[in-house]
Amino acid sequence: MNESFLFLAQGFEEVEALTAVDVLRRAGIPVKTVSITSALQVEGAHGVVVNADLLYDNTLFGSPEWLILPGGMPGATNLYEFAPLRGLLKRQSESAAGKIAAICAAPAVVLGQLGLLDGKKATCYPGFEEMLHGAKADAAPVVVDGKFVTANGPSTALQWALTIVKETKGTDVAVQVANGMLLYPKSNAGLGNFFG
């Protein structure tokens, strides 16, 4: 399995970024955080500072398994405005095996404006749908269409991350990780009673 990369820009949504990294690592999926700034320390939208594993300018991406984009504002805008990442995302979308995951504002602000979702179903943070250029906007919390996994916001970060695991390693591994995190009640009554 090739390495995956999650990109951190100033103003990223902390819950989305850290949930994805944590869940993928629990599933044994190799993932590195990449700062698109000139420093490894990147401050999120709510003042949480994260030390990235790598600097974009010092990283050889080869053939990534996943390119992962957390949302947050201005994080999503900063991702979109970073030209090298735009080029990498376009290459990934055209590759035979590479996949892309984005959440919150990122599906619209980054992937939509790049035209990468043309003809695809996708979801995003409510109010950003007009930026999903060419995509079929879907109100579902998480949407899978081909090589793309999109989600609508912080509350769906865990579901989004587990969907990335499912698309990579299958349902059994995703359920195993979810159960290990106590996402599902031991009674197996279903998520409808999870908060009851």
Residue frames as a rotation matrix with the C-alpha (Angstrom) as fourth column:
MET 1
0.579 0.815 0.000 0.00
0.815 -0.579 0.000 0.00
0.000 0.000 -1.000 0.00
ASN 2
-0.256 -0.652 0.713 1.35
0.613 -0.680 -0.402 3.40
0.748 0.334 0.574 -0.98
GLU 3
-0.716 -0.088 -0.693 1.61
0.646 -0.460 -0.609 6.24
-0.265 -0.883 0.386 1.51
SER 4
0.322 0.838 0.442 -1.21
0.842 -0.466 0.270 8.76
0.432 0.285 -0.856 1.91
PHE 5
-0.790 -0.613 -0.005 -0.83
0.574 -0.737 -0.357 12.47
0.215 -0.285 0.934 2.63
LEU 6
0.430 0.874 -0.224 -3.04
0.900 -0.398 0.175 14.90
0.064 -0.277 -0.959 4.54
PHE 7
-0.351 -0.597 0.722 -2.38
0.653 -0.708 -0.268 18.58
0.671 0.377 0.638 3.86
LEU 8
0.235 0.323 -0.917 -2.30
0.915 -0.392 0.096 21.28
-0.329 -0.861 -0.387 6.53
ALA 9
-0.281 -0.227 0.932 -2.75
0.533 -0.845 -0.045 24.95
0.798 0.485 0.359 5.71
GLN 10
-0.998 -0.020 -0.062 -3.12
0.061 -0.604 -0.795 27.84
-0.021 -0.797 0.604 8.15
GLY 11
-0.477 0.878 0.041 -6.72
-0.852 -0.450 -0.267 27.79
-0.216 -0.162 0.963 9.36
PHE 12
-0.612 0.255 -0.749 -7.40
-0.229 0.849 0.477 24.07
0.757 0.463 -0.461 8.81
GLU 13
0.425 0.815 0.394 -10.25
-0.758 0.083 0.647 22.41
0.495 -0.573 0.653 10.73
GLU 14
-0.453 -0.768 0.452 -8.54
-0.886 0.330 -0.327 20.55
0.102 -0.549 -0.830 13.54
VAL 15
0.058 0.553 0.831 -11.24
-0.580 0.696 -0.423 17.94
-0.812 -0.457 0.362 14.20
GLU 16
0.907 0.352 -0.231 -11.29
-0.372 0.415 -0.830 16.88
-0.196 0.839 0.507 10.56
ALA 17
0.306 -0.880 -0.364 -7.53
-0.719 0.037 -0.694 16.70
0.623 0.474 -0.621 10.10
LEU 18
-0.531 -0.622 0.576 -6.66
-0.846 0.350 -0.403 14.91
0.050 -0.701 -0.711 13.31
THR 19
0.281 0.700 0.656 -9.58
-0.592 0.665 -0.455 12.49
-0.755 -0.261 0.601 13.15
ALA 20
0.881 0.050 -0.471 -8.56
-0.447 0.414 -0.793 11.37
0.155 0.909 0.387 9.68
VAL 21
-0.057 -0.985 -0.160 -4.91
-0.731 0.151 -0.665 10.85
0.680 0.079 -0.729 10.64
ASP 22
-0.436 -0.080 0.896 -5.81
-0.839 0.397 -0.372 9.00
-0.326 -0.914 -0.241 13.83
VAL 23
0.514 0.748 0.420 -8.36
-0.517 0.661 -0.544 6.67
-0.684 0.062 0.727 12.21
LEU 24
0.764 -0.274 -0.585 -6.18
-0.493 0.336 -0.802 5.84
0.416 0.901 0.122 9.22
ARG 25
-0.321 -0.941 0.111 -3.24
-0.779 0.195 -0.596 5.02
0.539 -0.278 -0.795 11.47
ARG 26
-0.161 0.362 0.918 -5.47
-0.763 0.544 -0.349 2.80
-0.626 -0.757 0.189 13.64
ALA 27
0.822 0.562 0.092 -6.35
-0.343 0.619 -0.707 0.94
-0.454 0.550 0.701 10.45
GLY 28
0.162 -0.859 0.485 -2.69
0.392 0.507 0.767 0.49
-0.906 0.066 0.419 9.50
ILE 29
0.702 0.076 0.709 -2.89
0.699 -0.269 -0.663 2.89
0.140 0.960 -0.241 6.57
PRO 30
-0.266 -0.885 -0.381 0.39
0.902 -0.368 0.225 4.84
-0.340 -0.284 0.897 6.30
VAL 31
0.609 0.497 0.619 -0.42
0.652 -0.757 -0.034 8.56
0.452 0.424 -0.785 6.31
LYS 32
-0.480 -0.778 -0.406 1.75
0.872 -0.472 -0.128 11.63
-0.092 -0.415 0.905 6.79
THR 33
0.688 0.603 -0.403 0.70
0.566 -0.794 -0.221 15.20
-0.453 -0.076 -0.888 7.52
VAL 34
-0.250 -0.741 0.623 2.18
0.963 -0.256 0.082 17.76
0.099 0.621 0.778 5.16
SER 35
0.164 0.215 -0.963 2.51
0.412 -0.902 -0.131 21.47
-0.896 -0.375 -0.237 5.86
ILE 36
0.419 -0.008 0.908 2.03
0.890 -0.196 -0.413 23.66
0.181 0.981 -0.075 2.79
THR 37
0.988 -0.147 0.055 3.63
-0.156 -0.956 0.249 26.52
0.016 -0.254 -0.967 4.70
SER 38
0.294 -0.953 -0.070 7.35
-0.385 -0.051 -0.921 27.12
0.875 0.298 -0.382 5.24
ALA 39
-0.513 -0.429 0.743 7.17
-0.841 0.077 -0.536 25.69
0.173 -0.900 -0.400 8.79
LEU 40
-0.782 0.211 -0.587 6.24
0.192 0.977 0.095 22.33
0.593 -0.038 -0.804 10.27
GLN 41
-0.693 0.559 -0.454 4.02
0.503 -0.076 -0.861 24.01
-0.516 -0.825 -0.229 12.87
VAL 42
-0.748 0.551 0.370 0.63
0.146 -0.406 0.902 24.90
0.647 0.729 0.223 11.43
GLU 43
-0.887 0.461 -0.012 -2.14
-0.136 -0.287 -0.948 26.66
-0.440 -0.840 0.318 13.35
GLY 44
-0.622 0.737 0.266 -5.69
0.772 0.520 0.364 25.47
0.130 0.432 -0.893 12.87
ALA 45
-0.249 0.648 0.720 -8.87
0.256 -0.673 0.694 27.51
0.934 0.357 0.002 12.65
HIS 46
0.791 0.610 0.059 -9.40
0.064 -0.178 0.982 27.29
0.609 -0.772 -0.180 16.42
GLY 47
0.538 -0.647 0.541 -5.86
-0.793 -0.606 0.065 28.02
0.286 -0.464 -0.838 17.56
VAL 48
0.773 -0.303 0.557 -4.64
-0.060 0.839 0.540 24.42
-0.632 -0.451 0.630 17.86
VAL 49
0.271 -0.778 -0.567 -1.04
-0.959 -0.268 -0.090 24.18
-0.083 0.568 -0.819 16.61
VAL 50
0.902 0.036 0.431 -0.04
-0.007 0.998 -0.069 20.90
-0.432 0.059 0.900 14.97
ASN 51
-0.113 -0.973 -0.199 3.46
-0.652 -0.079 0.754 19.75
-0.750 0.215 -0.626 14.07
ALA 52
0.793 0.378 -0.477 3.30
-0.607 0.425 -0.672 18.33
-0.051 0.822 0.567 10.56
ASP 53
0.650 -0.552 0.522 5.40
0.332 0.825 0.458 15.32
-0.684 -0.124 0.719 9.62
LEU 54
-0.213 -0.675 0.706 6.68
0.929 0.084 0.360 16.90
-0.302 0.733 0.609 6.41
LEU 55
-0.184 0.113 -0.977 7.08
-0.238 -0.969 -0.067 20.17
-0.954 0.220 0.205 4.53
TYR 56
0.800 0.571 0.186 5.47
0.055 0.239 -0.969 20.15
-0.598 0.786 0.160 1.09
ASP 57
0.727 -0.522 -0.446 8.57
-0.681 -0.469 -0.562 21.55
0.084 0.713 -0.697 -0.59
ASN 58
-0.334 -0.909 0.249 10.73
-0.931 0.359 0.061 18.73
-0.145 -0.212 -0.967 0.84
THR 59
-0.074 0.441 0.894 8.39
-0.303 0.844 -0.442 15.86
-0.950 -0.304 0.071 -0.07
LEU 60
-0.827 -0.092 -0.554 8.44
-0.554 0.297 0.778 13.49
0.093 0.950 -0.297 -3.02
PHE 61
-0.106 0.927 0.360 4.89
-0.863 0.095 -0.497 12.28
-0.495 -0.363 0.790 -3.51
GLY 62
-0.929 -0.320 0.186 5.45
-0.204 0.861 0.466 9.44
-0.309 0.394 -0.865 -6.00
SER 63
-0.534 0.796 -0.284 2.14
-0.117 0.264 0.958 7.58
0.837 0.545 -0.048 -6.35
PRO 64
-0.825 0.185 0.534 0.08
-0.562 -0.162 -0.811 8.40
-0.063 -0.969 0.238 -3.26
GLU 65
-0.754 0.652 -0.082 -2.75
0.655 0.755 -0.021 6.15
0.049 -0.069 -0.996 -2.13
TRP 66
0.438 0.896 -0.078 -4.80
0.896 -0.427 0.126 9.14
0.080 -0.125 -0.989 -0.89
LEU 67
-0.802 -0.409 0.435 -4.51
0.305 -0.907 -0.291 12.91
0.514 -0.100 0.852 -0.95
ILE 68
-0.005 0.799 -0.601 -6.61
0.969 0.153 0.196 14.16
0.248 -0.582 -0.775 1.96
LEU 69
-0.656 -0.147 0.740 -7.93
0.184 -0.982 -0.032 17.69
0.732 0.115 0.671 2.43
PRO 70
-0.379 0.558 -0.739 -9.40
0.879 -0.034 -0.476 18.88
-0.291 -0.829 -0.477 5.73
GLY 71
0.306 0.559 0.770 -11.72
0.706 -0.676 0.210 21.88
0.638 0.480 -0.602 5.54
GLY 72
0.172 -0.162 -0.972 -11.90
0.805 -0.545 0.234 24.91
-0.568 -0.822 0.037 7.76
MET 73
0.574 -0.005 0.819 -11.64
0.570 -0.716 -0.404 28.52
0.588 0.698 -0.409 6.81
PRO 74
0.540 -0.001 -0.841 -9.38
-0.772 -0.399 -0.495 30.02
-0.335 0.917 -0.216 5.73
GLY 75
-0.176 -0.701 0.691 -7.69
-0.321 0.704 0.633 26.61
-0.931 -0.110 -0.349 5.57
ALA 76
0.291 0.354 0.889 -9.57
0.642 0.617 -0.456 25.43
-0.710 0.703 -0.047 2.48
THR 77
0.995 0.050 -0.084 -8.89
-0.019 -0.742 -0.671 28.71
-0.096 0.669 -0.737 0.67
ASN 78
0.320 -0.947 -0.014 -5.20
-0.806 -0.281 0.521 28.47
-0.497 -0.156 -0.854 1.57
LEU 79
-0.113 -0.296 0.948 -5.06
0.188 0.931 0.313 24.93
-0.976 0.214 -0.049 0.18
TYR 80
0.672 0.471 0.572 -6.66
0.629 0.045 -0.776 26.08
-0.391 0.881 -0.266 -3.08
GLU 81
0.946 -0.270 -0.176 -4.30
-0.315 -0.893 -0.322 29.03
-0.071 0.360 -0.930 -3.43
PHE 82
0.098 -0.945 0.311 -1.20
-0.510 0.221 0.831 26.81
-0.855 -0.240 -0.461 -3.10
ALA 83
0.399 0.140 -0.906 -0.40
-0.915 -0.008 -0.404 26.14
-0.064 0.990 0.125 -6.76
PRO 84
-0.658 -0.684 -0.316 1.84
-0.709 0.703 -0.045 23.08
0.253 0.194 -0.948 -6.27
LEU 85
-0.701 0.471 0.536 -0.99
-0.098 0.681 -0.726 21.28
-0.707 -0.561 -0.431 -4.47
ARG 86
0.327 0.837 -0.438 -3.42
-0.620 -0.160 -0.768 22.12
-0.713 0.523 0.466 -7.27
GLY 87
0.017 -0.417 -0.909 -1.09
-0.956 0.260 -0.137 20.41
0.293 0.871 -0.395 -9.72
LEU 88
-0.914 -0.373 0.160 -0.67
-0.406 0.841 -0.357 17.37
-0.001 -0.391 -0.920 -7.47
LEU 89
-0.307 0.887 0.345 -4.45
-0.233 0.281 -0.931 17.02
-0.923 -0.366 0.121 -7.08
LYS 90
0.429 0.440 -0.789 -4.94
-0.851 -0.098 -0.516 17.17
-0.304 0.893 0.332 -10.84
ARG 91
-0.423 -0.661 -0.620 -2.34
-0.788 0.606 -0.109 14.45
0.448 0.442 -0.777 -11.37
GLN 92
-0.888 0.115 0.446 -3.93
-0.241 0.709 -0.662 12.32
-0.393 -0.695 -0.602 -8.66
SER 93
0.060 0.998 -0.019 -7.38
-0.471 0.011 -0.882 12.68
-0.880 0.062 0.471 -10.23
GLU 94
0.471 0.057 -0.880 -5.99
-0.880 0.107 -0.463 11.49
0.068 0.993 0.101 -13.56
SER 95
-0.627 -0.775 0.082 -4.00
-0.779 0.621 -0.083 8.59
0.014 -0.116 -0.993 -12.10
ALA 96
-0.328 0.481 -0.813 -5.25
-0.273 0.776 0.569 5.03
0.905 0.408 -0.123 -12.40
ALA 97
-0.113 0.212 -0.971 -5.26
0.678 0.731 0.081 4.19
0.727 -0.648 -0.226 -8.70
GLY 98
-0.918 -0.383 -0.098 -4.88
0.326 -0.592 -0.737 7.39
0.224 -0.709 0.669 -6.67
LYS 99
0.091 0.986 -0.142 -7.79
0.868 -0.009 0.496 8.59
0.488 -0.169 -0.856 -4.56
ILE 100
-0.766 -0.247 0.593 -8.81
0.034 -0.938 -0.346 11.95
0.642 -0.245 0.727 -3.06
ALA 101
0.014 0.760 -0.650 -10.75
0.958 0.176 0.226 12.71
0.286 -0.626 -0.725 0.14
ALA 102
-0.826 -0.205 0.525 -12.02
0.106 -0.971 -0.212 16.15
0.553 -0.119 0.824 1.14
ILE 103
-0.175 0.746 -0.643 -14.35
0.973 0.231 0.003 17.44
0.151 -0.625 -0.766 3.85
CYS 104
0.011 0.297 -0.955 -16.24
0.617 -0.753 -0.227 20.57
-0.787 -0.587 -0.191 4.88
ALA 105
0.594 0.191 -0.782 -15.40
-0.330 -0.828 -0.453 23.51
-0.734 0.527 -0.429 2.61
ALA 106
-0.368 -0.929 -0.038 -12.56
-0.417 0.128 0.900 21.66
-0.831 0.347 -0.435 0.83
PRO 107
-0.253 0.270 0.929 -14.70
0.715 0.699 -0.009 19.65
-0.652 0.662 -0.370 -1.65
ALA 108
0.739 0.625 0.253 -16.11
0.642 -0.538 -0.546 22.91
-0.205 0.566 -0.799 -3.02
VAL 109
0.800 -0.421 -0.427 -13.35
-0.329 -0.904 0.275 25.45
-0.502 -0.079 -0.861 -2.43
VAL 110
-0.258 -0.965 0.043 -10.56
-0.550 0.183 0.814 23.16
-0.794 0.186 -0.579 -3.65
LEU 111
-0.658 -0.064 0.750 -11.87
0.372 0.838 0.398 20.25
-0.655 0.541 -0.528 -5.73
GLY 112
0.377 0.901 0.216 -14.92
0.713 -0.134 -0.688 22.05
-0.591 0.413 -0.692 -7.13
GLN 113
0.673 -0.151 -0.724 -13.01
-0.339 -0.933 -0.121 25.13
-0.657 0.327 -0.679 -8.24
LEU 114
-0.469 -0.882 -0.048 -10.43
-0.519 0.231 0.823 22.87
-0.715 0.411 -0.566 -9.90
GLY 115
0.130 0.625 -0.770 -13.21
-0.989 0.141 -0.053 21.13
0.076 0.768 0.636 -11.83
LEU 116
-0.812 -0.564 -0.149 -12.17
-0.550 0.825 -0.127 17.74
0.194 -0.021 -0.981 -10.46
LEU 117
-0.684 0.618 0.387 -15.70
0.028 0.553 -0.833 16.83
-0.729 -0.559 -0.396 -9.39
ASP 118
-0.440 0.523 -0.730 -17.29
-0.879 -0.415 0.233 17.43
-0.181 0.744 0.643 -12.78
GLY 119
-0.045 0.552 -0.833 -20.05
-0.632 0.630 0.451 14.84
0.773 0.547 0.321 -13.24
LYS 120
-0.670 -0.265 -0.694 -19.48
0.311 0.748 -0.586 13.36
0.674 -0.608 -0.419 -9.77
LYS 121
0.633 0.774 -0.021 -21.76
0.261 -0.188 0.947 13.30
0.729 -0.605 -0.322 -6.75
ALA 122
-0.544 -0.821 -0.172 -20.26
0.510 -0.161 -0.845 15.23
0.666 -0.547 0.507 -3.84
THR 123
0.685 0.676 -0.272 -21.16
0.638 -0.376 0.672 16.90
0.352 -0.634 -0.688 -0.58
CYS 124
-0.475 -0.816 0.330 -19.68
0.481 -0.555 -0.679 19.89
0.736 -0.164 0.656 1.23
TYR 125
-0.748 0.182 -0.638 -20.31
0.541 -0.390 -0.746 22.32
-0.385 -0.903 0.193 4.06
PRO 126
0.226 0.932 0.284 -23.76
0.956 -0.157 -0.246 23.90
-0.185 0.327 -0.927 3.57
GLY 127
0.736 0.118 -0.667 -23.56
0.071 -0.993 -0.098 27.20
-0.673 0.025 -0.739 1.70
PHE 128
-0.234 -0.910 -0.343 -20.58
-0.487 -0.196 0.851 26.21
-0.842 0.366 -0.397 -0.47
GLU 129
0.153 0.352 0.923 -22.56
0.432 0.816 -0.383 24.15
-0.889 0.458 -0.028 -3.00
GLU 130
0.938 0.262 -0.226 -22.30
-0.060 -0.519 -0.852 26.80
-0.341 0.813 -0.472 -5.73
MET 131
0.205 -0.944 -0.260 -18.55
-0.935 -0.267 0.232 26.19
-0.289 0.195 -0.937 -5.80
LEU 132
-0.128 -0.183 0.975 -19.00
-0.040 0.983 0.180 22.48
-0.991 -0.016 -0.133 -6.60
HIS 133
-0.061 0.096 -0.993 -18.59
-0.881 -0.473 0.008 23.31
-0.469 0.876 0.114 -10.29
GLY 134
-0.255 0.016 -0.967 -20.00
-0.815 0.535 0.224 20.53
0.521 0.845 -0.123 -12.45
ALA 135
-0.985 -0.118 -0.125 -20.70
-0.030 0.834 -0.551 18.24
0.169 -0.539 -0.825 -9.51
LYS 136
-0.003 0.990 -0.141 -24.07
0.048 0.141 0.989 16.84
0.999 -0.004 -0.048 -8.47
ALA 137
-0.612 -0.234 0.756 -24.51
-0.652 -0.391 -0.649 18.26
0.448 -0.890 0.087 -4.97
ASP 138
-0.021 0.530 -0.847 -25.71
0.295 0.813 0.502 15.64
0.955 -0.240 -0.174 -2.49
ALA 139
0.313 0.237 0.920 -27.02
-0.674 -0.626 0.391 16.41
0.669 -0.743 -0.036 0.99
ALA 140
0.810 -0.034 -0.585 -25.66
0.313 0.869 0.384 13.17
0.495 -0.494 0.715 2.49
PRO 141
0.869 -0.495 0.030 -23.03
-0.282 -0.444 0.850 13.59
-0.407 -0.747 -0.525 5.23
VAL 142
-0.283 -0.949 0.140 -20.49
-0.387 0.247 0.888 11.43
-0.877 0.197 -0.438 3.35
VAL 143
0.815 0.521 -0.253 -20.51
-0.406 0.202 -0.891 10.69
-0.413 0.829 0.377 -0.39
VAL 144
-0.274 -0.852 0.446 -18.36
-0.026 0.470 0.882 8.22
-0.961 0.230 -0.151 -2.32
ASP 145
0.883 0.451 -0.128 -18.15
-0.158 0.029 -0.987 8.56
-0.442 0.892 0.097 -6.09
GLY 146
0.758 -0.641 -0.120 -15.35
0.104 0.301 -0.948 6.72
0.643 0.706 0.295 -7.83
LYS 147
-0.083 -0.929 -0.362 -12.01
0.738 0.187 -0.648 7.84
0.670 -0.320 0.670 -6.43
PHE 148
-0.569 -0.078 0.819 -13.52
-0.250 -0.932 -0.262 10.68
0.784 -0.353 0.511 -4.38
VAL 149
-0.082 0.554 -0.829 -14.78
0.927 0.347 0.141 10.61
0.365 -0.757 -0.542 -0.78
THR 150
-0.608 -0.049 0.793 -16.35
-0.049 -0.994 -0.099 13.89
0.793 -0.098 0.602 0.34
ALA 151
-0.212 0.544 -0.812 -18.02
0.957 0.282 -0.061 14.89
0.196 -0.790 -0.581 3.60
ASN 152
0.312 0.571 0.760 -19.92
0.542 -0.764 0.351 17.89
0.780 0.302 -0.548 4.88
GLY 153
0.350 -0.186 0.918 -18.27
-0.491 -0.871 0.011 19.01
0.798 -0.454 -0.397 8.11
PRO 154
-0.494 -0.725 0.480 -16.71
-0.762 0.095 -0.640 18.42
0.419 -0.682 -0.600 11.52
SER 155
0.052 0.578 0.814 -19.54
-0.874 0.421 -0.244 16.28
-0.483 -0.699 0.527 12.89
THR 156
0.947 0.316 -0.058 -18.98
-0.297 0.790 -0.536 13.74
-0.123 0.525 0.842 10.12
ALA 157
0.189 -0.968 -0.168 -15.19
-0.969 -0.155 -0.193 13.58
0.160 0.199 -0.967 10.46
LEU 158
-0.385 -0.332 0.861 -15.25
-0.590 0.806 0.047 10.11
-0.710 -0.490 -0.506 12.04
GLN 159
0.530 0.652 0.542 -17.69
0.076 0.600 -0.796 8.72
-0.844 0.463 0.269 9.47
TRP 160
0.848 -0.273 -0.454 -15.59
-0.528 -0.377 -0.761 10.27
0.037 0.885 -0.464 6.68
ALA 161
-0.140 -0.980 0.140 -12.36
-0.988 0.148 0.048 8.80
-0.068 -0.131 -0.989 8.03
LEU 162
-0.243 0.118 0.963 -13.93
-0.263 0.947 -0.182 5.36
-0.934 -0.298 -0.199 8.45
THR 163
0.839 0.541 0.049 -15.22
-0.060 0.183 -0.981 5.58
-0.540 0.821 0.186 4.88
ILE 164
0.398 -0.803 -0.445 -11.65
-0.897 -0.239 -0.371 6.22
0.192 0.547 -0.815 3.68
VAL 165
-0.489 -0.543 0.683 -10.63
-0.704 0.708 0.059 3.08
-0.515 -0.452 -0.728 5.60
LYS 166
0.260 0.688 0.678 -13.51
-0.035 0.708 -0.705 1.12
-0.965 0.159 0.208 4.04
GLU 167
0.926 0.102 -0.363 -12.55
-0.343 -0.169 -0.924 2.25
-0.156 0.980 -0.121 0.53
THR 168
0.107 -0.980 -0.166 -8.92
-0.965 -0.062 -0.254 1.24
0.239 0.188 -0.953 1.20
LYS 169
-0.820 -0.560 0.119 -9.09
-0.560 0.744 -0.364 -1.94
0.115 -0.365 -0.924 3.25
GLY 170
-0.544 0.681 -0.490 -12.73
0.176 0.664 0.727 -3.04
0.820 0.309 -0.482 3.14
THR 171
0.283 0.824 0.491 -15.76
-0.418 -0.355 0.836 -2.99
0.863 -0.442 0.243 5.41
ASP 172
0.669 0.004 -0.744 -14.44
0.521 0.711 0.472 -5.53
0.531 -0.703 0.473 7.93
VAL 173
-0.410 -0.882 -0.233 -11.41
0.842 -0.267 -0.469 -3.39
0.352 -0.388 0.852 8.78
ALA 174
-0.562 0.261 0.785 -13.53
-0.175 -0.965 0.195 -0.22
0.808 -0.028 0.588 8.99
VAL 175
0.570 0.821 -0.015 -15.98
-0.223 0.172 0.959 -1.93
0.791 -0.544 0.281 11.37
GLN 176
0.357 -0.534 -0.767 -13.09
0.830 0.558 -0.002 -3.31
0.429 -0.635 0.642 13.46
VAL 177
-0.725 -0.639 0.257 -11.62
0.484 -0.738 -0.471 0.19
0.490 -0.217 0.844 13.85
ALA 178
-0.224 0.740 0.634 -15.04
-0.424 -0.660 0.620 1.66
0.878 -0.130 0.461 14.64
ASN 179
0.711 0.495 -0.499 -15.71
0.164 0.574 0.802 -1.00
0.684 -0.652 0.328 17.27
GLY 180
-0.065 -0.843 -0.534 -12.28
0.912 0.167 -0.374 -0.43
0.404 -0.512 0.758 18.80
MET 181
-0.871 -0.198 0.450 -13.24
0.090 -0.964 -0.249 3.22
0.483 -0.176 0.858 19.22
LEU 182
-0.681 0.685 -0.257 -16.60
0.556 0.257 -0.790 2.20
-0.476 -0.681 -0.556 20.76
LEU 183
-0.881 0.404 -0.246 -18.51
-0.472 -0.713 0.519 3.87
0.034 0.573 0.819 17.96
TYR 184
-0.186 0.832 -0.522 -21.05
-0.328 0.448 0.832 1.05
0.926 0.326 0.189 17.95
PRO 185
0.130 0.290 0.948 -22.91
-0.990 -0.012 0.139 0.15
0.052 -0.957 0.285 21.14
LYS 186
-0.834 -0.504 0.224 -22.07
-0.532 0.843 -0.082 -3.27
-0.147 -0.187 -0.971 22.55
SER 187
-0.209 0.844 0.493 -25.76
-0.109 0.481 -0.870 -4.16
-0.972 -0.236 -0.008 22.34
ASN 188
-0.909 -0.193 0.369 -25.52
0.345 0.147 0.927 -3.69
-0.233 0.970 -0.067 18.56
ALA 189
0.008 0.979 -0.205 -28.74
0.640 -0.162 -0.751 -1.70
-0.768 -0.125 -0.628 18.80
GLY 190
0.186 0.005 0.983 -27.45
0.940 -0.293 -0.176 0.61
0.287 0.956 -0.059 16.07
LEU 191
-0.782 -0.610 0.125 -26.37
0.568 -0.781 -0.258 4.19
0.255 -0.131 0.958 15.89
GLY 192
-0.088 0.835 0.543 -29.95
0.124 -0.532 0.837 5.42
0.988 0.141 -0.057 16.27
ASN 193
0.872 0.417 -0.256 -29.65
0.262 0.044 0.964 4.74
0.414 -0.908 -0.071 20.01
PHE 194
0.020 -0.992 -0.128 -26.02
0.711 0.104 -0.696 5.80
0.703 -0.077 0.707 20.33
PHE 195
-0.769 -0.319 0.555 -26.79
-0.053 -0.832 -0.552 9.04
0.638 -0.454 0.623 22.19
GLY 196
0.141 0.987 0.081 -29.97
-0.266 -0.041 0.963 7.76
0.954 -0.158 0.256 23.89
